[in-house]
């Protein structure tokens, strides 16, 4: 059975299904313009690597904000009476401090994504997520393998959410 055996409507439907690939099915270039089939055939377009999308200045600013704000929050909470053993820390304080760390990590991820100039959610998630990954790495060096893996996963995902949130001002005020 060939295409000529089909009635015209079925042949037209068959042809439109084959040619349904349009420019909008492909990802965008760096300047935001859509890729064409000619770009893909010429192989002039290469996807940027995740490493090239990370702006380290924004990550550094987000990390420095996070560390300074964490140190200040501990100094405000304890003052000059820093506990010397874990039993001296009240359990209520650990609960409040974990909420403070979560909020500051989200805010540091959004600062990192906003200051890096990201306009896409993926770039914001990468830039914001690097703040949490580095924080988890530092905590893992002090706490061991389980803290290392869980810290990278937990803080990386929390700051990634902050990175996505940090993109919204750029999207709104385009």
Residue pairs with C-beta under 8 A, 6 or more apart in sequence:
3 11
3 14
4 11
6 14
21 37
23 34
23 35
23 36
23 37
24 34
26 34
26 35
26 36
26 37
26 40
27 35
27 47
28 34
28 35
29 35
29 39
29 45
30 48
35 45
39 45
50 126
53 118
53 122
53 123
53 126
53 127
54 116
54 126
54 127
54 130
55 115
55 116
55 117
55 118
55 127
57 115
57 116
58 111
58 112
58 113
58 114
58 115
58 116
58 117
58 118
58 127
59 112
59 116
59 127
59 130
59 131
59 134
61 111
61 112
61 115
62 108
62 109
62 111
62 112
62 115
62 127
62 128
62 131
62 159
63 108
63 112
63 131
63 134
63 135
65 107
65 108
65 111
66 104
66 105
66 108
66 131
66 135
69 104
69 108
70 101
70 104
73 97
73 100
73 104
74 82
74 97
77 93
77 97
83 89
102 158
105 131
105 132
105 135
105 155
105 158
105 159
105 162
106 158
106 159
106 161
106 162
106 165
107 162
108 128
108 131
108 159
108 162
109 127
109 128
109 129
109 131
109 132
109 158
109 159
109 160
109 161
109 162
109 163
109 165
109 166
110 128
110 162
110 163
110 165
110 166
111 162
111 166
112 127
112 128
112 130
112 131
112 159
112 162
112 163
112 166
113 123
113 124
113 125
113 127
113 128
113 162
113 163
113 164
113 165
113 166
113 167
114 166
114 167
114 169
114 170
116 123
116 124
116 127
117 170
118 124
118 127
118 163
118 166
118 167
118 170
119 167
119 170
119 171
119 174
120 167
121 164
121 167
123 167
124 163
124 164
124 166
124 167
125 160
125 163
125 164
126 163
127 163
128 159
128 160
128 161
128 162
128 163
128 164
128 166
129 156
129 157
129 159
129 160
129 163
130 159
131 155
131 159
131 162
131 163
132 152
132 154
132 155
132 156
132 157
132 158
132 159
132 160
133 152
133 155
133 156
133 159
135 151
135 155
135 159
136 148
136 150
136 151
136 152
136 153
136 154
136 155
136 156
137 148
137 151
137 152
139 147
139 148
139 151
139 155
140 147
140 148
140 149
140 151
140 152
141 148
143 151
